[in-house]
């Protein structure tokens, strides 16, 4: 990777397994986990030609992502460029960037060899959109980045937000049908790690978060300084991605992306409901200094292997 990307960021990108990539769509942020590789100061991913992300990138090139490596994580944002053998408009840049594409392709293949092995095992089940002829290669050029340790901000490069504006009063809601009950197949847990995509004036921001479900409510929790990177305020449109990845078989991956609006509450600054917010933070796995984002869902996009669907909720 290029020296313009800080060494701590490069180290996490080299070791991480998945990148949660966020795109901007008319319906709000769209966040899903993707295998990736790092080369030339960029993150490289591949997606199906007709995917939501591929369509969104044609009109809005601003992209964000996050990668975990144990208790460390990197958050980044930048712009995307696609390379498609079936798109004549991309042929010129494919030729001019030939050496970089070759390097990125080699690193992508080497880093994700175990998944290619999984495709070989499941070859007779793989849909065309997941096969090489149905894919496009995409370069996400990193323009700003930040490193988190233990969920808290360690260092940052480039322009990020620096404050969180939330509600003054918070009340947890325990009644109602669980939001994730609409996900078919193998069930997800009631709490764990996730990725929160937020819509901001500067483009999407994707943050690694903890999440918890209680009754009919769904929450994302993270230290306040981490949520501040997005400059979160008001009721932002968002997408919370929750998944149970497989180490090598795409067929066994299960997950959901809950899209809607958020209600932000910082436990330490609430006029009322601070104990409830702190309890939700602990339920999600944040012991103190938690910022809570209540997810008000409009839809749930689910996937189980190569099957996927969308359910309206709310």
C-alpha positions, 0 to 999 in steps of 0.5 A: 500500500502507498505510504500516504495511508498511515502505518496503523491503518495499513496494519489493520487492513492487512490483518482484517478478514471483512470490510463493512462497506457503506454506500449512499442510496436514495433510501439511505445508507447501505452497509454489508460485509465484503471480502477485500484486499489492500493495495496502492493506498486503496481498499479493493472489493468486488460486487455483482454488476447489478447489486445495490452498491454497483448501481449506487456508485454510478451516481454517488462515488463517496464510500465509507468502510470499517475493518476489525482486527480483534479489539482494534478497528479502522474507519475510513472514507473515500471515493470509489472507481469501478473496473468492469470488462463489460462496461466500455467506459471503464476500459480506458482506466483499466488499461491505464491502471493495468499494473495496479489492477494486476497487483490488486487482483493478485492480493485479492486472490491471495488474501481471500483464497479460502473463499475461492476454495469455498466457491469451488466446493459449492460450485454447482450452487453458486449463482451467476452474479457471484461468479467472476463473469458477473462481478465488477472490481472496485477501488476505494481510494482512502481519503481519511481514516481513523484507528479505534482501540477497544472501541475508543478513538486512538488516532485520526487522519483527515477531516472528521466530525468532533461532536454528538448531538442527542436527545435530552430524554431517553426511554427504553422500549421493551415491548413489541415483536423483535425486529430480527424475527423477520430474518429467516434461517439460522437465528442471530443473537440478541447482542454482539458486534455490528457496523453502523452506517450513518448518512452525513453531509460529507457522505456515508460514515461506517462505524464498528459498534456493539448492538443489542436487541430488547423486546421490539427495540434495537440499539447500537452502542459505541463510546461517544468519541467514536460516534463523534467521528460522524458528527452525528446529530438529529435523526440521521438515516442509518443502516445497522449491519449484523452478521454471522460470518463464515471463515471460508464458505459464503453459503453459510453466511447469515446476516441482516441490515436494518435500515431506518432512522436513528435516535441518538442519546448520550448517557452522560448528558441526558436530563432523564433516562440516563440509567436506562441508556447506561443499562442498554450500553452495558447490555450491548457491551459498553461499560461506560461513556456510551452513546446509544443510537436507537434504530427506528427500522423501516426495512430489514434486508436479510441474507443467508448464503446466496439467498436474500430478501427485504422485509418492511417493518415499523 
